């Protein structure tokens, strides 16, 4: 079977470097909504050729707002840099094309419910028999096996059943979701990490493998602080609002015109805070003699801090605290961050030209690779935009053969 992996080591030429570390890797993307598309977008950012396969009605995210000119912002952001193809896997002709594509692919990513891919005819066992090098990654709510595997899973469900929601929010209030779809995004991120590990392993073994990523599993793995509380049974995980559950003072405190985040993690920082507030005596107070004691007496210490902050604007308080050696900051709203100095300096967002929308913002993956420029994003594909190109590139059809196949599909009502 023809291999497409990019050359490695000192032999990689400058052109390959500029194309990205995953140049030459071919990925079939059978995912929809957020977890899978986010995973494959990260890989496409690094130069992998990702073909997004959609049913004739398209990914649901094409219709989720905010929209402009009928185009979804969310769909654009998480399907950047991909090629688009339409296949109806319930039709024999399109299923045959999907299998032929899988036979030439390095990676396949899907986020159907467990068992659906196999019933459609594109399960790991069948495809790996024809392509033993295939890395087959599955994302689902609860994993491919277990008593909950057949339950429907959305990000909110994953947050609810992972324990994360129960420990988020004010202690006196209800459980709260995290402000982003962290269950979807965490699973997508872990899936991309696993795919990279499997690609590296395949260099040694020549064989791919199946990857099973659960959204709930991913969230649990992102909670070391809560697991630490549970391990020894001293402080069961619970909602702690805007403060750290184990260290104090470490949280958001009300100032004259907003909130100040203060983070002290050792005795020197606490002494610096006490001196900054003109309360050096606090360092000798038996109630605050250790981090554990400060946490136990947090309400009393928080009242002292907020009394000092009450007459101070956020900006002045942050400046004073930083000058005193206390880690502190204001709280910026998201819109200010996206249009702010740090995002610009770090090239976190760039601009892409969309054929219908003109110039629109594009997300960049956060890691900077030496020699790899940013700002080269391509817009998300229109539905079926690259049907012909994929048939030619991946299956080696000449233009006439590709046109004939597409015409035959259309005649049979398959596209």
N, C-alpha and C positions, 0 to 999 in steps of 0.2 A: 504494500500500500504506500502511496506517495506520502511523504512527510512534509509538513509545512512549517515546523518549528523554526524560529529565527536562529541564526548562528550564535554561538556563545564564545566567551573568553576573549582573548586578545585579537582574534580574527574578525571580530565584529567591526564592520567598517562604519564610517561616520554617518552614512545614509541610514543604516540600520539603527544606530543610536538615536538619530533624530526621529525615526519612526516609532520609537518606544521600546521598552524592554520586552514587550509581548508581541512584537512584530512577527508575523508569520503564523501565529496561533489562530486557529479557526474555531469559532464558538457558535453553536446553534442555541438560540434563546427561545424556549417555549414558555416563557414566564409572562405574567401579567400583573397589573396593579403596581405593587411597590417593592416587595422584598427581593424578588428575582430581578426585575429591571434595574434596581439599584446595584445589585451584585454585578450584573453584566456591564452596566455603565462604567463602573470602576475599572473593569478589565479592558473595555473599549478605550478608555482614557489613556491606557498604557500601550495602545497600539494593536491590541487583538482585533481581528476582523469578526465582528459580532453580527449575525443575521437574526433579526427579531422575526419570529414566525407568529403571525396572528390569524385567528379565525376570520372569516369574511366580515363579521360585524365589528372586528377590531377590539383592541384592549379597552376595558372599561374606563381606564384613565384618560382615554381620548375625550371623554365626555364629562370629566370632573372639573369643576371650576377652580380658580378663575380662568375664564376663557377670553380670547380676543379673536375676531374673525373666524370663530369656530375652532380655534386651536387652544388646547389646554396647556396652561403653564406647567402643571405638574408632569404631564406626559412629556413635554419638551425637555424638562430638566433631567428626568431619569431614563430617557431613551436617546440621549445625545450620542453622537458618533457611531450609530448603528445603521446597518442596512435593513430595509423592510421588505418582507415577503408575506403573501397571504397563502395559506394552505388550509383546506377543510379536511381534517384528518378522518372524518366519517365517510369520505369518498375514496374509493380504491386508488384512483389515479394520483390524488394529492398525497395519500399515505405512502404510495410508492416513491414519490419524489422525496418525502421526508426521510425515508429509509436510505435512499441514495445519498442524500446530503449527510446523514449521520455516518455513513461509511467513509466519508472523506474528512470528517470533523476531528478535532482534537478534544473538544469539550462539548457536552450538552448540559444545559441547565433547564430544569422544569420546576414549577410550583403548583402542579395539580394536586388534588387530594390523593393520599396514598392509594395506590392501586389503579388509578385512572389511566396513567400513562401506559401501563401494561395492557389494560383492556383496549386502549386505542391502537395498540400494536407498536408502541415506541418505548416499551419498558427496557430496563437495563439488560436483562438476560438476553432478549432477542437482539438488541443492537450491538452488545458486546461480543456476541457470537460472530457477527459479521465484521466487527472492528474491535479487536482485543485491546487496542491502544486507547480506546475511548474513555475519557473521564466523564462520568455521569453524575451530576450533582442534583439532588432533590431538596427543595425547601418546602416545609409544611409547618403547620401549627405545632404539632406534638411529636413529629418524627414519623418514620415509616413503620414503626411497630410500637406496641404498647396499648393499654386499654383505652386511651383517648385518641388514638390515631385517626379515627373516622369523624371526629367532631369538627364542625366548621370552625375556622380560625381567622379572626381578624386581629389587627394590632391591639385593639382594646381588650379583646378576650385574652390575648397573650399577656398583656400587662396585668389583667385581673387574676389570672391563674398562675402567674409566676411568683407572686408575693410582692412584686414591685409596687403595685397600686396600693396595697394595704399599708405600705410604709412610706407613702408619699402624701404630703399634705400636712395641715396643722393638726396637732394632737387632739384639739377640741372639735375638729371638723370631720367631714367625711373623707374616705379614701379618694385620692386624686390621681388622674393619669398624668404622665409626663407630657410636657408641652409639644413634643414631636412624636411621630409614629416609631418609637424607639424599638418596638418588637420587630417590626418589618425591617428597619434599617440595621439593627444588630444582627439579625439572621442573614441579611444580604452581605454585610461586612464579613461575618464569619465564613460564609460560603465562598466569597472571593479568596479569602485567606487559605481555605482548604483546597481550592482549585490550584492555587499557586504551589502548595506543598505537593499535591498529586502530580503536577507537571514536572516538578523537580525530581520526584521519585521515579517517574516514568523514564527519565533520562538514564537511570541505572537499570531498571528492570525491563523496559520496553513494553510494559503492560499498564493499562489504566485501572481504575477502580471506581466503585460506587461511593458516593458521598451523601450522607444523610444529615441534614441540618434542620433542627426544630426551633421555632420561634421562642417557645417557652424555655427550652434548654439554653438558648442564647442569652435570654434575659437573666436566668439564674446564674450563668457564668459571669455576668457583669455586676454581681452583687457581693464582692468579697467582704465589704464591711458588715453587711447583714449576716453573712455566713459566720463571720468572726464572732458576732454577738451571740449567735445561736450555738456555736461550738461548745462553749463552756457554761452556757446556761445562766450567766450572771445578768445579762441585760438583753432580754428577748427583743428581736427587731420590732420596732414600732414607729409610728409617724413622729417626726421630730421637727416638722415645719422647715424653717429656713436656717436651722442650726445643725451642726454636725452631731450625730448621735453619741460620739465617744469623746470628743474634745471640746473644750470651752475656754475662752470665748472664740467661737468659730461659727459665724453666721451673719445674718443681716440685721442691722440695728437702725431704729428710726432716728433720723437727724432733723434739722430744722426745716428742710425742704425736700426730704426724700429719705432714702435708705443708704447706709454705708455697710459694705461687707468688710468684716474684720476676721482675720485668720491667724490665730496663735496656736502653735503646735509644740512649743517648748517653754521652759521657764524664762529664758532670756527674752523671748518675745512678749511674754506676759509682764515681765518687769518693765520692758520698754513701754508697753501700753499703760501700765499704772503710772509711770513717771510722766508720760505725755498728758494724762488726764489730771496731773497734779495730785495723784493719790498713790504715792510711793508706799504708803502704809498697807495697801492691799497685798503687796508681795509678802508681807509678814502675817497677814490674817490667816488664822488656822483654818477658816472655811475655804480658803483658796490656795492651800499649801501645795497642791498637786493638781494635775490635770483631772484626775478622777474626782477629787473633791470639788473642783470648780464645776465639773459637769453635774455633780450631785446637787450643788447649790446654784445652778444656772439662773433661776429666776431672780435671785438676789443680785447676782453679778450683772445680769442684763439690765436691771433697773438702774444700777450705778452708771453703766456705760451710756444708756439712753438719757440719763439726766445730764451727763456731760455733753452729749451730742445735741441736746434739744435747742440750744441757742446758736448752733453752728450750722452754716450751709454745708451741703455734702462736699462741695469742691474744697472748701477750707479744711474740713475735717480730714479728708483723704490726704491732703497735702501735709497736714501736721502729723498724721499717723505715719505716713511714709518717711518723712524726715526723721521721725523717732525710731525707725527700724521696725515698724509694725506693718505687715502685709495688709493692705486695705485697698478698696476700690469703690467707685460708684457702680450702679447697675444700669447698663445701657439697654435700651429697647432694641429689638431685632432690626427694625428698619434703619436705625441709626448705625448699627454695626455694618449692614450690607452696603451702605453708602459712605461709610466712614474711612478714616485714614488707614487703619490696620488692614482692612480687607483690600484696600488699594495697594498698599505696600507689599502685601504678601500674595497679590494676584489671585485672591480666592474666588473672584468672579471675573468673567471675561465677557466679551461680546461675540455673538454669532449672527450671521446673516441668514434669515429665514426667507424662503421664496414668497411667502404671503405676508409675513409680519414685519419684514425688514430687519433692522438691527434690534436684537433682544438680548437680555442678560443670559449668561450660561454659567453653570457651576463648574468649578475645577476640582478634581480630587486634591486632597490637602497636602500630599507629600511632594516635595521638590526633589527631582532627580537631576544630578549634575549633567549638563549637556543636553537636557531635554527641555526645549522652550515650552511655555504655556501659551494660552490664547489661540489654539488651533482647533477649537471645537467645531463640530459639524452639527447642524440641527437634527432633531429626531426625524425619522423618515415619514413620509406620507404613507397611507395604508397601501401596501403592495408596491411601493415605489420602485423597488429593486428586483422585482420578479425576474426580469430578463437578465439583468446583470449577474444575479446569483446563479442562475442556470448555466450561464456561460463560464463564469469563474470557477464555480465549485464542481460542476458536472462536466465541464469541458465541451459543452455543446457549442456549435458554431451559430452565428446569428439566425440562419435559416431554420436550424433545428429548434432553437429556443422559441422562435416565432411560431413554428408549427405546433410545438407542445402547448404553448399558451393559447393558440387558436383552438386546439382540440379541447382544452379545458373549458374554454368559453362556450364552445358548441354544445358541450355536454352539461352546461350550466354549473360548472365547478368553479367558476370565477366570475 
